[in-house]
Amino acid sequence: MAGHEERGTNGREALARALRWVVAAMACMAAVSALAAEGEQHVRGVVSEVAGDSVTVKLQDGRPQPLKLGPKSRVSTATRADLGAIAKGAYVGTTAVQAKDGTLRAVEVHVFPEAARGTGEGHRPWDLKPGSSMTNATVAGAEDAKGARSTMTNANVSDVSGGSGGKRLELTYAGGKQTVIVPPGTPVVRIEPADRAAIATGAHVFAAGAPQPDGTVLVDRMFVGKDGAVPPM
């Protein structure tokens, strides 16, 4: 009987050690994922050169930034739109600033195609302005706003209401929601899938990817302004 009890105790201890190892491994993977997300580099500027899979972008400060397109790089166009493009049930992204009352004031809105619904859903830091964040979610309303900190929200529009100051968007996503005010004159663009032929000299772009040891950025996704549009994110 004592032998059985000892084997049972040893078995439970082994199981406990295994569970602790699994928990530690999961925590490690989560940390690596967080670091990978933090290590993503954003590039904003104008295309100055295109040579096959190599693209050079003139940054806003005038410096050249070389980009590399890989097999998994995704390209989309950004076309000018207006507040009318933000309809109930639409999936959108918005960079916003936080007002003193805690509401978010939109700096820009980009409307995704239906096929891209769910892209980047959630809330995360963003770098358009100091203290900004990114939220991908479902949109619910619209009106005036005032604010000062920037955030990014991608969402489905569930309700849109007009106001003297624009639209009030109620954005919902898995695990949370945000209210964003879109003032009149806020840049709005419509996002559509494209191929690499859309990347042309003189086009405004926003690209996100992994910085490489040689100084290039391996592009994960690139938004190319169409007909003079500037990807505002």
N, C-alpha and C positions, 0 to 999 in steps of 0.2 A: 504493500500500500504506500509506504514511504517513497519507494522508487517512482511510483506513478505520480505522486504529488510533486516530487522533485522535477520530473520530466515536464509536468504541467507548468510549474513555475518557470522553468527554463524556456519553455515555449512562449509563455506570455511575455517574458523579458525580451526574447528575440523579436516577437511581433512589435513590441513597443519600440525597440531600436529601429526596426524597419520603418515604422510609421514616422519616427523622428527624422529619419534620413529623407523620407519622401517630402515631409514638410519643409525641411531645410533646402532640398533640391528645388522645390516649387518657389520658395522665397528667392533663391538665387536666380532662377529663370525670370522671375518678375523683376528683379533688380536689373538684370541684363536688358530686358525689354524696355524698362524705363530709361536706362542709359542710352539705348539705341534711339529711342524717340527724341531724347534731349539732344542727341548728336546730329539730328537732321539739320541740314543747312538750307536756308531759304535764299533764293536769288531773285532780285527784282531789277529790271533794266531793259535795255534795247538790244536786239540781236545785231551784232556788228559783223559777224562772219559765220558762214555755214560751210562745212567741208565734210561731207559724208555724215558720220556719226558724231562728229565734233562740232560744237557750237560755242562761239564766243559771245558773251553778253557784256555790254558796257553798263556798268553799275551806275546807280544814281550819283555816286561821288566821282564818276569818271574812270574808275579802275576797270580793267578787263577781267572777266571771270570766265575761264574755260569750263565748259560742260561736256560730259560724255553721255551719249545715248546708248543704253544697253538693250538686250532682248526684251526686258520687262518694262522698259520705260513707256509711260502712257502720255499721250498728247491730246489736248482738247483745245477748242477755240473759245474765246470770250467775245461775245457780240453785245453791243450796247442795247439796253432795254429800258423800260421805265417801271414805275410802281405798279402799273397794270399787270405786269408779268408775275407779280406776287399774288397768286390766287390761293384760296383755301384748298388745302390738301397738297400743295406743292412742296417739294423737298428743296430747301435752300440752304445757303451758307451766308453768314453775315459777320463781318468784323464790326465791333461796337465799342463804345466807350461808356464807362459807368458814371452815372449822374450822382449827385450828392444824396439823392433819395434812394439810391440803390438800383434804380432802373438802368437799362442799357440803351445807349444812343447809337444807332447804326452809323458807321462810317462808309459802309458799302454793303450791297446785297448781291449775291450771285445765285442764279436759279439753275438747278441741276436738271438734266433730262430724266425722264421716268426710269430709264435703265440704270441710272446711277443712284437711285433712291437707297439710302442707308450708308452711303459713302462717309466714312469717318465719323459715324454717329457717336455722340458723347461730348465731353467737355475737357479741354486741355489748354496748357499755356500757348500763347501766340506771340509773335515778335513784331507785329506791325508798329506798335508803340510800347513804351515801357509799361509793364504791368498788365499787358494784354493777354487774352486767352482765346482758345478755339472751342466752339461748341457745335456739334453736329446734331440736329434734332428736328422735331416736327413743328411747323409754324402754326400759331393759333390766333394772332390779331395784329392791329396797327394804329399808331397815332403820334402826337408830338413828343419831343424829349429834349433833355439837357444833360450834359455829362462831361467826363474827363478821362476815363480810363478805357483802354481798348480791349475788346474780346472778339472771338470768332465763333459764330454759331451756324452750324449746318443743320437744317431741320425740315420737317414736313409742315406746310402751312395748314393748320386746322381751323383757323378763323382769322379773318381780315376785316378790320373796321377802320374807316376813314376818319380823319380829324383835321382841324384847321392847321395842324403842324405836320401832317403827313399820315402815316399809318402806324398802328400799334400791333405788333406781331406777338402772339403767344406761341412759343416754341416748345415742343415736347420731344423728349428723347428717352431712351431706356435709362431709367434711374433718375430722371430729373426733368426740369423745365426752366425756361427763361422767358422774360417779357422784354421785347426789344422795340424801341420807338424808332421809326424811320422818318426823319424830317424831310421836307421838300428839298429837291436838288441832290439827294443822296445818290451816288453812282449805283446803277443797277446793270448787271450784265447777265446774259444767258449763256450757259455752258453747254457745248455740244462736242461729242467725240470727233476726233480728227486723226489724220495720219501725219507723218513727218514732213510731208510736202507743205504743210501749213507754216512751218518754221522758216521764215524768210527774213533777209536782212532788212532792218528798219522796224520790224515788228516789236511791240512791247510784250514782255513775257514775265510770268512768275513761275519759278521752278523750285522744286523741293527734291532733295536727294542726299546721298551720303558723301561727305567730303573724303577725298582720296589722298594718299601720301604725297602725290605729285602736285597737289594744289587744285586738281580738277574736282568737279562735283558729278558723281554718277547719278543721273536723273531718275527719280522714281516717277514723278508726274510733272508735266509742264502745261501751263495755260498760255495760249498765244492770242494776243489781241487781234481781232479781225476788223478790217475796214477802219483802222486807226484807233480802235478801242484799247484801253489800258486795263489789263487784269488788276483789279483794285485790292485784291487780298494781300 
